């Protein structure tokens, strides 16, 4: 897993996490509509780096196990900055 992600990838990651936490498995098109631009490049980069799992219909179905812990760490770091 590549832990180096861009600011845009991190922003999309938190959108994905919000969807998954609410029980929704978003498609890349739904993510694009939600963020107001084509999210496909960031989503594919997150998949390539091992952060998310995307099925054949371009639906984000889960975070990878290591990503779950990394997101917890990112959220904890953001709380400390507030």
Secondary structure as GFF3:
##gff-version 3
##sequence-region A 1 82
A	DSSP	alpha_helix	7	21	.	.	.	ID=ss1
A	DSSP	alpha_helix	28	35	.	.	.	ID=ss2
A	DSSP	alpha_helix	40	48	.	.	.	ID=ss3
A	DSSP	beta_strand	52	54	.	.	.	ID=ss4
A	DSSP	beta_strand	60	63	.	.	.	ID=ss5
A	DSSP	alpha_helix	65	81	.	.	.	ID=ss6
###
